[in-house]
Amino acid sequence: MHPYLYQTIIATPILTLHIIIGIIILLALFKKDTFLKTHFQKYGMVYALVVAIASIVGSLGFSEGYAFAPCKLCWIQRIFHYPQAFIFAIALYYKDTRAWTYSIWLSIVGALFAGYQVLIQFSPSLAESSFCNIVPAAESCSDILIQAYGYISIPVMSLTLFVCLIILFLYQRKK
């Protein structure tokens, strides 16, 4: 499969998630999200597992399938994405809602790294003085290896999946 086709196949659900996240935020702002609260409390962990698996498939597809070498920030984001698949799989098996406690911290820290990489990718002035230029690497964190739909790069995908996990966590809290 051509890398551009793979990029489009991976980026299209991310674009859809952007639309869904926008709708969820609007519904939450107007207090019209009661259905979402009950739905996500019931099925949120399944969605979280799907998101975690998608992050693994997406990142490994680019690095192993198409030989895109991950930069330092991509490796850090993987550290925060990959364990979540195991956390949610085990939590689903044991019906353990404490998994959200572990996931939220992994997601927040991972989102910070992903957000930082998105900033340095789309702001050339930040890229020159970024954390990634301290130690030379094979790949620069500011390189945009793919860009679907005009803005969806690999760090944007990562940030989107972290934000999804954070939103799912927020709907798990019972008031």
MARGUFI-119399 format. One record per residue (C-alpha): x, y, z; residue in one letter. Coordinates in steps of 0.5 Angstrom, whole numbers, plus 500, padded with zeros to 3 digits. Layout:
N
XYZA;...
***
This chain:
175
500500500M;503507498H;504511504P;500517502Y;494512502L;496509509Y;496517511Q;489518509T;486512512I;489513518I;488521518A;480520516T;478517523P;482523526I;479528522L;472525524T;474525531L;476532531H;469534529I;466529534I;470533539I;468539537G;460537538I;462534545I;465540547I;459544544L;454539547L;458540554A;458548554L;450548553F;449542558K;446538553K;450532554D;446527559T;446522554F;453522553L;455522560K;451515561T;453512554H;461514556F;460511563Q;458505560K;462504554Y;468509555G;473504557M;471500551V;472506547Y;479508551A;482501549L;480502541V;483509542V;490506545A;490500540I;489506534A;495509537S;499503537I;497501530V;498508527G;505509530S;508502528L;505503521G;509509520F;515507523S;515500522E;511499515G;514505512Y;520506515A;519513518F;524514524A;521517530P;524523533C;525524540K;518527542L;515521538C;518516542W;516520549I;509520546Q;509513545R;511512552I;505515554F;500511549H;503504549Y;501502556P;494505556Q;492499551A;495494556F;491498562I;485498559F;485491556A;486488563I;481493566A;476491562L;477484563Y;477485571Y;472491570K;476495574D;475503573T;481505577R;484504570A;482511569W;486514575T;493511571Y;490513564S;489520566I;496522568W;499518562L;494522557S;496529560I;503528560V;503525553G;498531551A;503536553L;509533549F;504532543A;502539544G;509542544Y;511538538Q;505541534V;507548536L;514547534I;512543527Q;507549525F;511555528S;518555525P;521560530S;520555536L;523550532A;530553532E;530553539S;526547541S;528541546F;529537540C;535541538N;539540544I;542533542V;542531535P;538526532A;536522526A;530525525E;528533527S;522533532C;520539527S;520535521D;513534518I;513527515L;506527513I;500532513Q;493530511A;488535510Y;492540510G;494540518Y;494533520I;501531522S;503525526I;503529533P;496532531V;494525531M;497523537S;495529541L;488528538T;488521541L;490524548F;485529548V;480523547C;482519553L;482525557I;475527555I;473520556L;476520563F;472527564L;465523563Y;467517568Q;467522574R;460521577K;458527581K;
***
